[in-house]
Amino acid sequence: MLFCGAGISTEGKTVLPYSFYESIKNELEIVDDTISFSCLMQQYCDRPNGRKKLLRKIRDRFQYIHSFPELERQATAFHRELAAIYPIRTVITTNWDTYFEEYCGAIPITIPEDFAFWDENSRYVLKIHGSIQNLSSIVATVKDYNKCLKELQSGIIGATLKMILATKTVVFIGYSFGDEDFVQIINYLRNEMGGIYPHIYIVTLDGTLKERLNYENSTSIVTSGTFFLHQLKLALIDKKIIKNSDIYWLIDTALGEIEKLHEKVSDIDLTKYPGAIYTLSYQDGIIHSFERFLQNYKTGEYNQPGRMGKIAGKYEEWIEKAHREGDFWDEAYYEGYVNGLVLIEAIEDDNNIINEFPYLYLPNTKVALTTYSVFMDELIRVSKKNDKFFKHAKKIIDKNIGEGMVVHHPPY
């Protein structure tokens, strides 16, 4: 699991030319560079309305970065690399931002009540210094740090932290030796774990850190956090532990194509060609499978080898059941969803497979629907037959026909 500091986020040197610490120090006209972060924030908050002003400055910094996409891309490069690495399910951070939630699909654990959402099947971020989404939880001043340490020693968040540190391989990223958070955490480890305190890994750009860090059970990896994660991701891909890490844009492009074709099919006169409702339902299935992939991509859910096959297997059961019961409308939808999953599973190994993808569908056709023209010829042909597919489609149209009727299959 990862233990992340501000260096992987908004306080990285590639984001802004000045840190939050420096901005507060300059505003207070303090020249002492040795003053700790918490002491500096305490001095700021000790002024009239200081706490309120500090929280606003924190919010304003995040909002400024958010207002410039280039800055936010820099601040979230680490998080976007992490998104695809599904085996990393737990992150601990001292950061206040919400990037792990927004870019990695992590569920935030900030206060004890948040543990109601904890289970083994999701990604979590344990925010031991609070979140900008919960202003009362922000840890910044000396008083905050002291209170936080007491809560870690006796509360449920601290108990969870100790369990993780005792049982997992921990990689610290985004800290420096002079980082007050880092020193506090190292001391916490020593005090809580005693003689069995674990071996840790520290990803840092500071090549002298190993020599200066008085922590025997540690290994330093001198590189940036984002580069470290990128190399880790490539290694996991090579070992086939993760897949589908770089197909987002391909599926996004395919979604655009199916949506344009769906709009075209929607203009067909359904009273004349009822069978077109199967095409629309089928395309809804494809659209929903693509949209869900894009929506949940950041969670790493779709990067697990074999996962698509398990999901598709369930839909195959529903296809067979719908066909037995004569529910050809639902059958078409499930066919579309399964085909969408098949494309997602296969496209990483063969990008050209997208050119063979069946965007069109009609039950009981005699030829492959390779073009819209071929599709229309087949639609005209099947509309002259009074078979079970035609009767089922006509029954649906007759029941629901009306001005402004829209044919749509919901995602269930």
Backbone torsions as a table, in degrees:
resi	resn	phi	psi	omega
1	MET	NA	164.2	-175.6
2	LEU	-108.5	141.8	175.0
3	PHE	-119.7	107.0	-166.8
4	CYS	-111.6	136.5	176.7
5	GLY	-108.5	-174.7	-171.9
6	ALA	-67.8	-17.4	-178.5
7	GLY	-65.4	-18.2	179.6
8	ILE	-93.7	3.7	-171.4
9	SER	-131.5	-130.1	-173.7
10	THR	-68.0	-20.4	-177.8
11	GLU	-94.3	6.5	174.3
12	GLY	-65.2	147.5	-174.2
13	LYS	-69.6	-13.6	178.8
14	THR	-88.8	-3.3	-176.3
15	VAL	-91.3	-64.5	178.8
16	LEU	-130.3	153.6	-177.4
17	PRO	-74.0	-7.6	-178.6
18	TYR	-137.0	143.7	179.9
19	SER	-86.3	167.3	176.3
20	PHE	-62.8	-39.6	176.6
21	TYR	-56.8	-47.1	-178.6
22	GLU	-65.9	-37.4	-179.8
23	SER	-65.5	-39.2	178.3
24	ILE	-70.5	-41.5	179.9
25	LYS	-62.0	-41.1	178.6
26	ASN	-68.0	-38.7	179.2
27	GLU	-65.1	-36.4	178.7
28	LEU	-84.0	-2.6	-179.8
29	GLU	56.8	44.3	177.5
30	ILE	-97.4	129.6	-178.6
31	VAL	-102.2	-11.5	-179.3
32	ASP	-73.1	109.4	-178.3
33	ASP	-78.9	-6.9	-177.9
34	THR	-92.2	-6.3	-179.0
35	ILE	-64.1	134.3	-177.4
36	SER	-71.4	160.4	179.7
37	PHE	-59.1	-47.4	-176.0
38	SER	-67.6	-36.9	177.9
39	CYS	-66.4	-38.5	178.0
40	LEU	-64.2	-45.1	179.9
41	MET	-67.2	-32.3	177.9
42	GLN	-65.8	-42.2	177.7
43	GLN	-61.9	-40.0	179.8
44	TYR	-65.3	-42.1	-176.9
45	CYS	-75.9	-20.3	179.2
46	ASP	-73.7	-11.3	176.0
47	ARG	-77.9	164.0	177.7
48	PRO	-56.1	129.5	-178.8
49	ASN	56.7	25.9	-174.7
50	GLY	-62.3	-43.9	-178.7
51	ARG	-62.0	-43.8	180.0
52	LYS	-61.7	-44.2	-179.6
53	LYS	-66.9	-36.8	180.0
54	LEU	-64.8	-45.2	-180.0
55	LEU	-62.3	-36.9	178.0
56	ARG	-66.8	-37.9	179.5
57	LYS	-67.2	-37.3	176.2
58	ILE	-62.1	-48.7	179.9
59	ARG	-61.3	-45.3	-177.9
60	ASP	-61.4	-35.9	178.9
61	ARG	-65.5	-44.8	177.6
62	PHE	-62.7	-42.3	-178.3
63	GLN	-66.7	-37.1	178.3
64	TYR	-63.1	-46.0	178.7
65	ILE	-62.7	-40.8	-179.8
66	HIS	-64.9	-31.6	-176.6
67	SER	-72.0	-16.1	176.6
68	PHE	-116.9	101.9	-177.8
69	PRO	-51.5	-34.0	179.2
70	GLU	-62.4	-42.5	179.0
71	LEU	-66.2	-41.4	-179.8
72	GLU	-67.6	-34.4	175.9
73	ARG	-62.0	-40.3	177.5
74	GLN	-65.2	-42.5	-177.2
75	ALA	-69.9	-21.7	-174.8
76	THR	-115.6	10.5	180.0
77	ALA	-57.8	-41.3	179.0
78	PHE	-62.1	-46.4	-176.3
79	HIS	-65.3	-37.1	-179.9
80	ARG	-70.7	-29.7	173.1
81	GLU	-69.4	-39.8	-177.9
82	LEU	-66.3	-31.9	-172.3
83	ALA	-50.1	-42.7	-174.8
84	ALA	-79.0	-13.6	-174.3
85	ILE	-89.0	80.3	-172.3
86	TYR	-62.7	-27.8	179.8
87	PRO	-62.7	-21.8	176.6
88	ILE	-84.7	102.0	-174.3
89	ARG	-103.5	-16.4	-176.9
90	THR	-128.9	130.5	176.1
91	VAL	-127.0	136.3	171.9
92	ILE	-110.5	136.4	-178.7
93	THR	-144.0	151.9	171.9
94	THR	-100.2	3.7	-176.9
95	ASN	-80.7	150.1	-179.2
96	TRP	-92.3	-18.6	-174.0
97	ASP	-68.9	173.6	-177.2
98	THR	-112.9	25.3	-175.0
99	TYR	-68.8	-34.3	177.7
100	PHE	-64.8	-35.4	177.7
101	GLU	-70.2	-45.8	-173.1
102	GLU	-76.7	-36.9	-172.8
103	TYR	-106.5	-14.5	-179.7
104	CYS	-121.1	1.3	179.7
105	GLY	64.3	25.8	-177.8
106	ALA	-81.5	142.1	174.7
107	ILE	-86.5	124.0	-176.4
108	PRO	-78.2	135.0	172.4
109	ILE	-115.4	103.2	-174.6
110	THR	-113.9	-38.5	179.5
111	ILE	-126.2	160.6	-176.5
112	PRO	-52.4	-36.4	-177.9
113	GLU	-62.9	-23.5	-179.3
114	ASP	-66.1	-17.6	-179.8
115	PHE	-67.0	-8.7	174.5
116	ALA	-62.4	-23.0	-178.2
117	PHE	-94.7	1.2	-173.1
118	TRP	-78.9	128.2	168.1
119	ASP	-151.7	-179.4	-173.1
120	GLU	-89.7	-1.1	-172.3
121	ASN	-105.8	5.5	-177.4
122	SER	-126.2	170.5	175.8
123	ARG	-97.5	137.3	-176.7
124	TYR	-127.5	151.1	171.3
125	VAL	-125.0	117.0	179.7
126	LEU	-88.2	110.8	-171.4
127	LYS	-102.1	88.1	-170.9
128	ILE	-75.5	-13.0	175.6
129	HIS	-113.7	22.2	173.1
130	GLY	87.5	-176.9	-175.9
131	SER	-142.7	147.1	176.6
132	ILE	-63.8	-18.0	177.2
133	GLN	-79.7	-11.2	178.9
134	ASN	-138.2	86.7	-169.4
135	LEU	-59.2	-31.7	-179.1
136	SER	-68.9	-14.8	-177.0
137	SER	-92.1	-7.9	-175.3
138	ILE	-61.9	127.6	176.3
139	VAL	-108.0	115.7	-176.6
140	ALA	-141.4	-38.7	-173.2
141	THR	-94.6	173.3	176.7
142	VAL	-57.3	-44.9	179.5
143	LYS	-62.1	-40.5	178.5
144	ASP	-62.9	-44.9	-178.6
145	TYR	-62.3	-42.8	-179.7
146	ASN	-64.6	-42.6	178.3
147	LYS	-65.1	-41.1	-179.6
148	CYS	-62.4	-43.5	-178.4
149	LEU	-62.5	-41.9	178.3
150	LYS	-62.3	-41.3	-179.8
151	GLU	-67.7	-36.5	177.8
152	LEU	-66.0	-34.0	-178.2
153	GLN	-73.8	-24.4	-173.6
154	SER	-126.9	-17.0	-174.0
155	GLY	-91.8	177.2	-176.9
156	ILE	-69.6	-33.7	178.2
157	ILE	-66.2	-41.4	177.0
158	GLY	-64.3	-39.5	178.5
159	ALA	-63.7	-41.6	177.5
160	THR	-64.7	-41.9	178.8
161	LEU	-60.2	-44.8	179.5
162	LYS	-63.0	-40.0	179.3
163	MET	-63.6	-42.7	179.9
164	ILE	-65.0	-47.3	-177.4
165	LEU	-65.0	-28.1	-178.3
166	ALA	-83.6	-19.5	-171.8
167	THR	-120.9	-10.5	-176.2
168	LYS	-116.9	157.3	170.0
169	THR	-81.3	120.3	-172.7
170	VAL	-107.0	130.3	176.7
171	VAL	-114.6	117.1	177.0
172	PHE	-88.1	129.1	-179.5
173	ILE	-136.6	136.1	175.2
174	GLY	90.7	18.7	178.4
175	TYR	-119.4	156.7	171.3
176	SER	-123.5	165.7	-178.4
177	PHE	-63.2	-30.5	179.7
178	GLY	-83.0	-0.1	-178.2
179	ASP	-74.0	121.6	-176.7
180	GLU	-62.6	-37.8	177.5
181	ASP	-58.4	-46.9	-175.7
182	PHE	-62.5	-45.5	-180.0
183	VAL	-61.8	-42.0	179.6
184	GLN	-62.6	-40.8	-178.6
185	ILE	-68.4	-42.4	177.9
186	ILE	-60.7	-44.4	178.2
187	ASN	-63.7	-37.6	177.6
188	TYR	-61.4	-44.4	178.0
189	LEU	-57.6	-49.0	-177.7
190	ARG	-61.8	-45.0	-176.3
191	ASN	-68.8	-40.4	-173.8
192	GLU	-82.4	-33.8	-174.3
193	MET	-96.4	-14.5	178.4
194	GLY	62.1	-136.8	-176.2
195	GLY	-73.7	-7.8	-178.8
196	ILE	-108.6	23.1	-179.1
197	TYR	-59.9	140.6	-166.0
198	PRO	-78.7	162.5	171.6
199	HIS	-74.6	134.2	179.9
200	ILE	-123.1	160.0	175.1
201	TYR	-116.2	139.5	-177.5
202	ILE	-125.0	114.1	176.1
203	VAL	-91.0	120.0	-172.8
204	THR	-151.2	154.5	173.6
205	LEU	-90.4	-4.8	-178.2
206	ASP	-89.5	104.7	-177.6
207	GLY	-70.6	-13.5	-179.2
208	THR	-97.7	0.1	-173.5
209	LEU	-60.7	-42.4	-177.5
210	LYS	-56.9	-41.6	-178.0
211	GLU	-69.3	-34.7	-174.7
212	ARG	-89.6	-16.9	-177.0
213	LEU	-84.4	119.5	-179.8
214	ASN	-87.6	67.1	-178.9
215	TYR	-145.9	103.1	-171.5
216	GLU	-62.7	-42.6	-174.7
217	ASN	-85.0	65.9	-178.4
218	SER	-147.3	151.4	174.6
219	THR	-129.8	127.7	178.9
220	SER	-97.0	136.8	175.0
221	ILE	-118.3	110.5	-172.9
222	VAL	-86.8	97.6	176.7
223	THR	-170.8	175.1	177.1
224	SER	-80.8	153.1	-179.6
225	GLY	-61.5	-40.4	-179.3
226	THR	-66.1	-43.0	178.8
227	PHE	-64.8	-39.9	177.8
228	PHE	-58.2	-48.3	-179.7
229	LEU	-65.4	-37.8	179.8
230	HIS	-62.6	-43.9	178.8
231	GLN	-67.3	-36.8	176.2
232	LEU	-62.2	-43.6	179.6
233	LYS	-61.7	-43.8	179.1
234	LEU	-62.2	-39.0	178.7
235	ALA	-65.6	-40.4	179.5
236	LEU	-68.4	-35.4	175.7
237	ILE	-65.5	-44.1	-179.8
238	ASP	-61.3	-34.8	179.3
239	LYS	-86.5	2.2	179.2
240	LYS	61.7	31.8	175.5
241	ILE	-86.2	-29.7	172.5
242	ILE	-130.1	156.9	177.0
243	LYS	-145.8	-179.7	178.9
244	ASN	56.6	31.7	-175.3
245	SER	-81.4	-18.0	-175.3
246	ASP	-131.6	32.3	-177.1
247	ILE	-110.4	7.2	-177.4
248	TYR	-53.5	-50.2	-175.6
249	TRP	-66.0	-31.0	178.9
250	LEU	-67.0	-45.0	179.3
251	ILE	-69.7	-36.1	177.1
252	ASP	-62.0	-40.9	177.6
253	THR	-65.8	-43.4	179.2
254	ALA	-63.1	-36.6	177.9
255	LEU	-62.4	-42.3	177.9
256	GLY	-60.7	-39.4	-179.8
257	GLU	-66.7	-45.2	-178.1
258	ILE	-68.3	-33.2	178.8
259	GLU	-66.8	-39.1	177.8
260	LYS	-65.8	-42.4	179.4
261	LEU	-68.0	-37.3	178.5
262	HIS	-61.6	-40.5	178.7
263	GLU	-64.4	-37.2	179.7
264	LYS	-67.0	-43.6	178.8
265	VAL	-66.2	-31.4	-179.3
266	SER	-62.9	-20.8	-179.1
267	ASP	-84.5	-4.5	179.9
268	ILE	-70.1	140.7	177.5
269	ASP	-71.9	105.4	-174.4
270	LEU	-74.0	-22.4	177.0
271	THR	-70.0	-27.2	179.0
272	LYS	-90.5	-35.7	-178.4
273	TYR	-128.3	73.6	-176.5
274	PRO	-57.8	-30.1	-176.8
275	GLY	-60.9	-16.4	-180.0
276	ALA	-65.1	-18.0	178.8
277	ILE	-65.9	-27.6	177.0
278	TYR	-68.4	-38.3	177.5
279	THR	-63.4	-44.8	-179.5
280	LEU	-63.7	-41.9	179.4
281	SER	-65.7	-43.5	178.0
282	TYR	-59.1	-45.9	-179.8
283	GLN	-67.5	-33.3	173.4
284	ASP	-59.8	-40.1	178.5
285	GLY	-62.1	-45.0	177.7
286	ILE	-61.4	-48.3	-178.3
287	ILE	-57.7	-43.9	-178.5
288	HIS	-67.8	-37.2	178.5
289	SER	-66.2	-40.5	178.1
290	PHE	-67.6	-44.6	-178.0
291	GLU	-63.4	-40.4	-179.8
292	ARG	-66.9	-38.5	176.2
293	PHE	-59.5	-48.3	-178.2
294	LEU	-65.8	-38.8	-179.0
295	GLN	-68.4	-38.3	-175.6
296	ASN	-101.0	5.6	-178.6
297	TYR	-55.4	-40.0	-175.3
298	LYS	-66.6	-17.4	-178.7
299	THR	-82.4	-14.0	-176.0
300	GLY	81.5	0.8	-176.6
301	GLU	-56.1	-40.8	-175.0
302	TYR	-86.8	3.5	-179.6
303	ASN	-94.4	4.5	-179.0
304	GLN	-88.9	118.6	178.5
305	PRO	-56.6	134.1	176.9
306	GLY	88.1	-11.0	-176.4
307	ARG	-66.5	-40.0	-179.0
308	MET	-61.0	-38.8	-179.7
309	GLY	-63.0	-39.3	179.3
310	LYS	-66.0	-42.4	179.9
311	ILE	-66.9	-45.3	-179.2
312	ALA	-60.5	-36.3	179.3
313	GLY	-59.2	-39.3	178.5
314	LYS	-66.6	-42.0	179.2
315	TYR	-66.9	-32.1	176.7
316	GLU	-61.9	-37.4	176.7
317	GLU	-63.2	-41.0	179.9
318	TRP	-68.6	-34.2	177.2
319	ILE	-61.6	-47.7	-179.1
320	GLU	-63.3	-41.6	-179.6
321	LYS	-65.1	-44.6	-179.8
322	ALA	-63.0	-39.7	-179.6
323	HIS	-66.6	-43.3	179.0
324	ARG	-59.3	-38.0	-176.2
325	GLU	-87.9	2.4	178.7
326	GLY	73.9	18.6	179.7
327	ASP	-94.5	74.7	-173.3
328	PHE	-71.5	-21.3	177.1
329	TRP	-65.4	-49.9	176.7
330	ASP	-67.7	-37.5	179.7
331	GLU	-57.5	-43.2	179.7
332	ALA	-62.0	-40.3	179.7
333	TYR	-63.0	-47.2	-179.5
334	TYR	-63.8	-36.9	176.5
335	GLU	-59.5	-43.9	179.4
336	GLY	-64.3	-42.0	-179.0
337	TYR	-65.2	-42.9	179.6
338	VAL	-63.5	-44.1	-180.0
339	ASN	-62.8	-35.1	175.3
340	GLY	-62.6	-43.2	178.1
341	LEU	-64.5	-39.8	179.4
342	VAL	-61.7	-41.5	178.8
343	LEU	-64.5	-45.0	179.1
344	ILE	-57.8	-40.6	-178.4
345	GLU	-70.1	-35.0	-170.6
346	ALA	-96.5	-21.4	-168.2
347	ILE	-69.1	-25.8	179.3
348	GLU	-64.5	-37.4	-178.7
349	ASP	-81.3	-23.6	-179.5
350	ASP	-149.6	95.2	-178.2
351	ASN	-61.5	-28.4	-176.2
352	ASN	-72.6	-11.1	-179.4
353	ILE	-63.0	-21.0	179.3
354	ILE	-63.0	-26.7	179.9
355	ASN	-73.0	-15.5	-179.7
356	GLU	-104.9	3.6	-174.2
357	PHE	-68.7	134.1	-179.8
358	PRO	-81.9	96.5	179.6
359	TYR	-80.3	-13.9	-176.2
360	LEU	-120.4	153.8	-174.2
361	TYR	-154.4	139.0	169.4
362	LEU	-148.6	136.6	176.6
363	PRO	-70.6	145.8	172.8
364	ASN	66.0	32.0	176.3
365	THR	-83.4	158.8	-178.0
366	LYS	-102.9	-14.0	-178.7
367	VAL	-133.2	160.7	176.4
368	ALA	-70.4	135.5	-177.4
369	LEU	-87.2	74.2	-172.3
370	THR	-80.2	-24.5	179.5
371	THR	-137.7	166.3	178.9
372	TYR	-66.0	-34.5	179.1
373	SER	-63.5	-44.8	177.2
374	VAL	-62.9	-41.1	178.6
375	PHE	-58.8	-46.3	-178.2
376	MET	-64.7	-38.6	177.2
377	ASP	-60.6	-42.9	179.8
378	GLU	-69.7	-37.5	178.9
379	LEU	-63.0	-41.4	177.5
380	ILE	-63.8	-41.9	-178.8
381	ARG	-64.0	-49.6	-176.3
382	VAL	-70.5	-21.4	-179.9
383	SER	-74.3	-11.8	177.2
384	LYS	-90.7	-7.5	-179.4
385	LYS	-97.4	143.0	179.8
386	ASN	-104.1	49.5	-177.6
387	ASP	-86.9	-176.0	-175.4
388	LYS	-64.8	-31.9	179.7
389	PHE	-69.5	-43.2	178.8
390	PHE	-63.6	-45.2	-178.1
391	LYS	-62.3	-42.7	-179.9
392	HIS	-64.1	-43.2	179.9
393	ALA	-65.7	-43.7	-178.7
394	LYS	-65.1	-34.8	178.4
395	LYS	-64.0	-41.8	178.6
396	ILE	-65.2	-44.4	-179.2
397	ILE	-65.1	-46.0	-178.8
398	ASP	-61.5	-34.3	-178.2
399	LYS	-74.5	-30.7	-171.6
400	ASN	-114.5	1.5	-175.8
401	ILE	-60.9	140.6	179.3
402	GLY	178.1	166.0	-179.0
403	GLU	-64.5	130.0	179.3
404	GLY	77.1	17.8	-179.8
405	MET	-62.6	132.3	177.1
406	VAL	-120.3	126.2	179.3
407	VAL	-91.2	121.2	-177.5
408	HIS	-152.5	134.6	174.5
409	HIS	-102.4	120.6	179.4
410	PRO	-70.4	164.7	-177.0
411	PRO	-79.1	57.4	173.4
412	TYR	-165.1	NA	NA
